[in-house]
Amino acid sequence: MEPITAPPPAFASNSTVARSTEAAAAPALNSDFNTFLRMLTAQMQNQDPLNPVDSTDFATQLATFSSVEQQVLTNDLLTQLGVQMGSSTMSQLANWVGMEARAPAPVQFDGAPVSIVPKVAAGADAAQLVVRDDTGTEVQRLPIALDNAPMEWAGVGEDGTALPSGTYRFDVESRSEGTLIESNPALTYNRITEARVDGQDIMLRLSGGTEILSGLVSGLRAGPAG
């Protein structure tokens, strides 16, 4: 029987982490495989010539041997592939940092205009942008168009003075004939300062400290230079 060869180069990893992972995962399965091989060889060497192993039983044992062999090889390949995928995921996450994500999240206002994409409900005949500070207090209410076109919030009060720097949340209230029919968070652009894997999820930390699931992001754009 041909010995088990090493996995093809496409799955090989040069990293110390990959070699350590393979060494830790393989012993139990490889031990079972080697024990099975020794038992089968001993059985063949010591069988009674006058009463040999039935051909059906021998074929079953050979099939079992092949299955164990394939299980060992598959386990090694999956381990190495998992290491490669993990490295690829971290490389992709690094590309997110510094980008601006469009998502329903609060924004850190520092005096510069804030880009907002409203979400007006279908059937509405009027809509307002409601601005709240980090305590949830309403600080401004502005009428907006119904076409969901991107807009800029200047952060200026009715008297023309700039609102204080801080974290602000934006909601869109949609009305029909004066009745509120829907209230939705507006989409805003925030700079991504951190991206990490948390269990099965990818979490993004935004400027201002807010954390969101990556699945909430509906768009990305390049962040400001510098």
Secondary structure, 3 states (H helix, E strand, C coil): CCCCCCCCHHHCCCCHHHHHHHHHHCHHHHHHHHHHHHHHHHHHHHCCCCCCCCHHHHHHHHHHHHHHHHHHHHHHHHHHHHHHHHHHHHHHHHHHCCCEEEECCCEEECCCCEEEECCCCCCCCEEEEEEECCCCCEEEEEEECCCCCCEEECCECCCCCECCCEEEEEEEEEEECCEEEEEEECEEEEEEEEEEEECCEEEEEECCCCEEEHHHCCEEECCCCC
